Amino acid sequence: MGFGRTPSPRVDPELAKQREAEQKRLAEEEAKIAARKEESERVRVANLRGQQSLQSEELEGFTGYRRKSMGKSIRS
């Protein structure tokens, strides 16, 4: 009548090793993504991106580009 329970299949040791290796790979990948995101945030916060990060501290008012005010000449 179906009162008995069928035994569950044994866990294959190779499959267990593969799953463990995949879990380890995923954890390493997530750690790399987190480190990359943290580094990107550090660069953004410290303003280390672009030309202003490369110029010396002595050039305070110089941004490297001429700014045009509306209605005024660039040269004035």
VODREN-109056 format. One record per residue: residue number from 1; residue in three letters; x, y, z of N, C-alpha, C in turn. Coordinates in pm, whole numbers. Layout:
N
node pos=NUM, code=ALA, n.X=X, n.Y=Y, n.Z=Z, ca.X=X, ca.Y=Y, ca.Z=Z, c.X=X, c.Y=Y, c.Z=Z
...
end
This chain:
76
node pos=1, code=MET, n.X=79, n.Y=-120, n.Z=0, ca.X=0, ca.Y=0, ca.Z=0, c.X=83, c.Y=126, c.Z=0
node pos=2, code=GLY, n.X=207, n.Y=123, n.Z=16, ca.X=285, ca.Y=245, ca.Z=7, c.X=316, c.Y=309, c.Z=140
node pos=3, code=PHE, n.X=312, n.Y=233, n.Z=247, ca.X=344, ca.Y=290, ca.Z=377, c.X=493, c.Y=306, c.Z=399
node pos=4, code=GLY, n.X=571, n.Y=228, n.Z=327, ca.X=715, ca.Y=232, ca.Z=344, c.X=776, c.Y=350, c.Z=267
node pos=5, code=ARG, n.X=888, n.Y=389, n.Z=310, ca.X=956, ca.Y=502, ca.Z=246, c.X=1074, c.Y=448, c.Z=166
node pos=6, code=THR, n.X=1090, n.Y=499, n.Z=45, ca.X=1202, ca.Y=453, ca.Z=-35, c.X=1329, c.Y=520, c.Z=16
node pos=7, code=PRO, n.X=1438, n.Y=450, n.Z=16, ca.X=1562, ca.Y=511, ca.Z=66, c.X=1612, c.Y=618, c.Z=-31
node pos=8, code=SER, n.X=1669, n.Y=724, n.Z=26, ca.X=1722, ca.Y=831, ca.Z=-57, c.X=1855, c.Y=786, c.Z=-117
node pos=9, code=PRO, n.X=1885, n.Y=835, n.Z=-236, ca.X=2011, ca.Y=793, ca.Z=-298, c.X=2130, c.Y=850, c.Z=-222
node pos=10, code=ARG, n.X=2242, n.Y=778, n.Z=-229, ca.X=2363, ca.Y=823, ca.Z=-161, c.X=2418, c.Y=948, c.Z=-230
node pos=11, code=VAL, n.X=2483, n.Y=1031, n.Z=-153, ca.X=2545, ca.Y=1151, ca.Z=-207, c.X=2675, c.Y=1112, c.Z=-274
node pos=12, code=ASP, n.X=2689, n.Y=1152, n.Z=-398, ca.X=2810, ca.Y=1121, ca.Z=-473, c.X=2925, c.Y=1207, c.Z=-421
node pos=13, code=PRO, n.X=3038, n.Y=1149, n.Z=-382, ca.X=3148, ca.Y=1230, ca.Z=-330, c.X=3205, c.Y=1328, c.Z=-432
node pos=14, code=GLU, n.X=3205, n.Y=1292, n.Z=-560, ca.X=3253, ca.Y=1383, ca.Z=-664, c.X=3162, c.Y=1504, c.Z=-675
node pos=15, code=LEU, n.X=3032, n.Y=1479, n.Z=-668, ca.X=2935, ca.Y=1588, ca.Z=-676, c.X=2949, c.Y=1680, c.Z=-556
node pos=16, code=ALA, n.X=2974, n.Y=1624, n.Z=-439, ca.X=2993, ca.Y=1705, ca.Z=-319, c.X=3117, c.Y=1792, c.Z=-333
node pos=17, code=LYS, n.X=3226, n.Y=1735, n.Z=-389, ca.X=3349, ca.Y=1813, ca.Z=-411, c.X=3324, c.Y=1926, c.Z=-511
node pos=18, code=GLN, n.X=3249, n.Y=1897, n.Z=-615, ca.X=3218, ca.Y=1999, ca.Z=-715, c.X=3136, c.Y=2113, c.Z=-654
node pos=19, code=ARG, n.X=3037, n.Y=2077, n.Z=-575, ca.X=2955, ca.Y=2180, ca.Z=-511, c.X=3038, c.Y=2267, c.Z=-416
node pos=20, code=GLU, n.X=3126, n.Y=2202, n.Z=-341, ca.X=3212, ca.Y=2276, ca.Z=-247, c.X=3305, c.Y=2370, c.Z=-323
node pos=21, code=ALA, n.X=3362, n.Y=2322, n.Z=-434, ca.X=3450, ca.Y=2407, ca.Z=-515, c.X=3373, c.Y=2524, c.Z=-575
node pos=22, code=GLU, n.X=3250, n.Y=2499, n.Z=-618, ca.X=3168, ca.Y=2607, ca.Z=-676, c.X=3133, c.Y=2710, c.Z=-569
node pos=23, code=GLN, n.X=3100, n.Y=2666, n.Z=-450, ca.X=3070, ca.Y=2759, ca.Z=-341, c.X=3192, c.Y=2844, c.Z=-307
node pos=24, code=LYS, n.X=3310, n.Y=2782, n.Z=-305, ca.X=3433, ca.Y=2855, ca.Z=-277, c.X=3461, c.Y=2958, c.Z=-386
node pos=25, code=ARG, n.X=3441, n.Y=2919, n.Z=-514, ca.X=3463, ca.Y=3011, ca.Z=-626, c.X=3367, c.Y=3130, c.Z=-618
node pos=26, code=LEU, n.X=3241, n.Y=3103, n.Z=-586, ca.X=3142, ca.Y=3210, ca.Z=-575, c.X=3177, c.Y=3306, c.Z=-460
node pos=27, code=ALA, n.X=3225, n.Y=3251, n.Z=-350, ca.X=3264, ca.Y=3337, ca.Z=-237, c.X=3382, c.Y=3425, c.Z=-275
node pos=28, code=GLU, n.X=3481, n.Y=3369, n.Z=-345, ca.X=3595, ca.Y=3450, ca.Z=-389, c.X=3552, c.Y=3558, c.Z=-487
node pos=29, code=GLU, n.X=3461, n.Y=3523, n.Z=-578, ca.X=3412, ca.Y=3619, ca.Z=-676, c.X=3338, c.Y=3734, c.Z=-607
node pos=30, code=GLU, n.X=3256, n.Y=3702, n.Z=-509, ca.X=3185, ca.Y=3806, ca.Z=-434, c.X=3282, c.Y=3895, c.Z=-357
node pos=31, code=ALA, n.X=3387, n.Y=3837, n.Z=-303, ca.X=3488, ca.Y=3916, ca.Z=-232, c.X=3559, c.Y=4011, c.Z=-328
node pos=32, code=LYS, n.X=3590, n.Y=3964, n.Z=-449, ca.X=3653, ca.Y=4050, ca.Z=-550, c.X=3562, c.Y=4165, c.Z=-590
node pos=33, code=ILE, n.X=3434, n.Y=4135, n.Z=-607, ca.X=3338, ca.Y=4239, ca.Z=-645, c.X=3327, c.Y=4343, c.Z=-534
node pos=34, code=ALA, n.X=3323, n.Y=4299, n.Z=-410, ca.X=3315, ca.Y=4392, ca.Z=-297, c.X=3441, c.Y=4478, c.Z=-288
node pos=35, code=ALA, n.X=3557, n.Y=4418, n.Z=-310, ca.X=3683, ca.Y=4493, ca.Z=-305, c.X=3688, c.Y=4595, c.Z=-418
node pos=36, code=ARG, n.X=3642, n.Y=4557, n.Z=-538, ca.X=3641, ca.Y=4649, ca.Z=-651, c.X=3546, c.Y=4766, c.Z=-624
node pos=37, code=LYS, n.X=3431, n.Y=4737, n.Z=-565, ca.X=3335, ca.Y=4842, ca.Z=-533, c.X=3392, c.Y=4936, c.Z=-427
node pos=38, code=GLU, n.X=3458, n.Y=4879, n.Z=-327, ca.X=3518, ca.Y=4960, ca.Z=-220, c.X=3629, c.Y=5050, c.Z=-276
node pos=39, code=GLU, n.X=3710, n.Y=4997, n.Z=-366, ca.X=3818, ca.Y=5076, ca.Z=-428, c.X=3760, c.Y=5188, c.Z=-514
node pos=40, code=SER, n.X=3654, n.Y=5158, n.Z=-588, ca.X=3590, ca.Y=5260, ca.Z=-671, c.X=3532, c.Y=5371, c.Z=-585
node pos=41, code=GLU, n.X=3472, n.Y=5335, n.Z=-473, ca.X=3417, ca.Y=5434, ca.Z=-381, c.X=3528, c.Y=5519, c.Z=-319
node pos=42, code=ARG, n.X=3642, n.Y=5456, n.Z=-286, ca.X=3755, ca.Y=5531, ca.Z=-229, c.X=3809, c.Y=5631, c.Z=-330
node pos=43, code=VAL, n.X=3821, n.Y=5591, n.Z=-455, ca.X=3870, ca.Y=5680, ca.Z=-560, c.X=3772, c.Y=5796, c.Z=-581
node pos=44, code=ARG, n.X=3643, n.Y=5766, n.Z=-578, ca.X=3543, ca.Y=5871, ca.Z=-599, c.X=3544, c.Y=5972, c.Z=-484
node pos=45, code=VAL, n.X=3550, n.Y=5923, n.Z=-363, ca.X=3547, ca.Y=6010, ca.Z=-246, c.X=3674, c.Y=6095, c.Z=-238
node pos=46, code=ALA, n.X=3788, n.Y=6037, n.Z=-270, ca.X=3915, ca.Y=6110, ca.Z=-260, c.X=3943, c.Y=6194, c.Z=-384
node pos=47, code=ASN, n.X=3853, n.Y=6191, n.Z=-483, ca.X=3866, ca.Y=6269, ca.Z=-606, c.X=4000, c.Y=6237, c.Z=-674
node pos=48, code=LEU, n.X=4029, n.Y=6110, n.Z=-691, ca.X=4153, ca.Y=6068, ca.Z=-753, c.X=4136, c.Y=6038, c.Z=-902
node pos=49, code=ARG, n.X=4023, n.Y=6073, n.Z=-957, ca.X=3994, ca.Y=6046, ca.Z=-1096, c.X=4002, c.Y=6175, c.Z=-1176
node pos=50, code=GLY, n.X=4061, n.Y=6172, n.Z=-1292, ca.X=4061, ca.Y=6286, ca.Z=-1382, c.X=4185, c.Y=6373, c.Z=-1369
node pos=51, code=GLN, n.X=4182, n.Y=6486, n.Z=-1442, ca.X=4299, ca.Y=6572, ca.Z=-1452, c.X=4331, c.Y=6644, c.Z=-1321
node pos=52, code=GLN, n.X=4230, n.Y=6685, n.Z=-1248, ca.X=4255, ca.Y=6760, ca.Z=-1124, c.X=4333, c.Y=6677, c.Z=-1023
node pos=53, code=SER, n.X=4318, n.Y=6549, n.Z=-1027, ca.X=4393, ca.Y=6466, ca.Z=-933, c.X=4541, c.Y=6461, c.Z=-968
node pos=54, code=LEU, n.X=4575, n.Y=6490, n.Z=-1093, ca.X=4714, ca.Y=6481, ca.Z=-1136, c.X=4790, c.Y=6613, c.Z=-1123
node pos=55, code=GLN, n.X=4717, n.Y=6726, n.Z=-1117, ca.X=4787, ca.Y=6854, ca.Z=-1111, c.X=4839, c.Y=6881, c.Z=-970
node pos=56, code=SER, n.X=4939, n.Y=6965, n.Z=-963, ca.X=5002, ca.Y=6991, ca.Z=-834, c.X=4911, c.Y=7077, c.Z=-747
node pos=57, code=GLU, n.X=4939, n.Y=7076, n.Z=-619, ca.X=4858, ca.Y=7152, ca.Z=-525, c.X=4882, c.Y=7302, c.Z=-536
node pos=58, code=GLU, n.X=4993, n.Y=7345, n.Z=-601, ca.X=5024, ca.Y=7487, ca.Z=-613, c.X=4926, c.Y=7559, c.Z=-704
node pos=59, code=LEU, n.X=4869, n.Y=7488, n.Z=-799, ca.X=4776, ca.Y=7549, ca.Z=-895, c.X=4635, c.Y=7543, c.Z=-838
node pos=60, code=GLU, n.X=4603, n.Y=7639, n.Z=-754, ca.X=4475, ca.Y=7633, ca.Z=-685, c.X=4358, c.Y=7668, c.Z=-775
node pos=61, code=GLY, n.X=4369, n.Y=7779, n.Z=-851, ca.X=4254, ca.Y=7823, ca.Z=-929, c.X=4248, c.Y=7763, c.Z=-1067
node pos=62, code=PHE, n.X=4352, n.Y=7695, n.Z=-1110, ca.X=4356, ca.Y=7643, ca.Z=-1245, c.X=4290, c.Y=7507, c.Z=-1251
node pos=63, code=THR, n.X=4190, n.Y=7494, n.Z=-1338, ca.X=4123, ca.Y=7365, ca.Z=-1353, c.X=4164, c.Y=7295, c.Z=-1481
node pos=64, code=GLY, n.X=4237, n.Y=7365, n.Z=-1570, ca.X=4281, ca.Y=7301, ca.Z=-1693, c.X=4194, c.Y=7331, c.Z=-1811
node pos=65, code=TYR, n.X=4081, n.Y=7391, n.Z=-1790, ca.X=3989, ca.Y=7421, ca.Z=-1898, c.X=3945, c.Y=7566, c.Z=-1887
node pos=66, code=ARG, n.X=3925, n.Y=7628, n.Z=-2002, ca.X=3870, ca.Y=7765, ca.Z=-2001, c.X=3720, c.Y=7753, c.Z=-1983
node pos=67, code=ARG, n.X=3670, n.Y=7838, n.Z=-1899, ca.X=3525, ca.Y=7838, ca.Z=-1876, c.X=3466, c.Y=7960, c.Z=-1945
node pos=68, code=LYS, n.X=3358, n.Y=7937, n.Z=-2015, ca.X=3293, ca.Y=8046, ca.Z=-2086, c.X=3171, c.Y=8090, c.Z=-2005
node pos=69, code=SER, n.X=3168, n.Y=8218, n.Z=-1970, ca.X=3051, ca.Y=8272, ca.Z=-1906, c.X=2954, c.Y=8316, c.Z=-2014
node pos=70, code=MET, n.X=2829, n.Y=8298, n.Z=-1990, ca.X=2729, ca.Y=8334, ca.Z=-2090, c.X=2730, c.Y=8484, c.Z=-2115
node pos=71, code=GLY, n.X=2743, n.Y=8522, n.Z=-2241, ca.X=2739, ca.Y=8663, ca.Z=-2278, c.X=2873, c.Y=8734, c.Z=-2267
node pos=72, code=LYS, n.X=2977, n.Y=8667, n.Z=-2225, ca.X=3108, ca.Y=8730, ca.Z=-2213, c.X=3206, c.Y=8660, c.Z=-2305
node pos=73, code=SER, n.X=3310, n.Y=8730, n.Z=-2339, ca.X=3413, ca.Y=8672, ca.Z=-2423, c.X=3499, c.Y=8575, c.Z=-2340
node pos=74, code=ILE, n.X=3553, n.Y=8478, n.Z=-2405, ca.X=3640, ca.Y=8383, ca.Z=-2338, c.X=3769, c.Y=8451, c.Z=-2291
node pos=75, code=ARG, n.X=3817, n.Y=8546, n.Z=-2370, ca.X=3946, ca.Y=8608, ca.Z=-2345, c.X=3943, c.Y=8711, c.Z=-2232
node pos=76, code=SER, n.X=3826, n.Y=8762, n.Z=-2197, ca.X=3822, ca.Y=8867, ca.Z=-2097, c.X=3814, c.Y=8819, c.Z=-1956
end
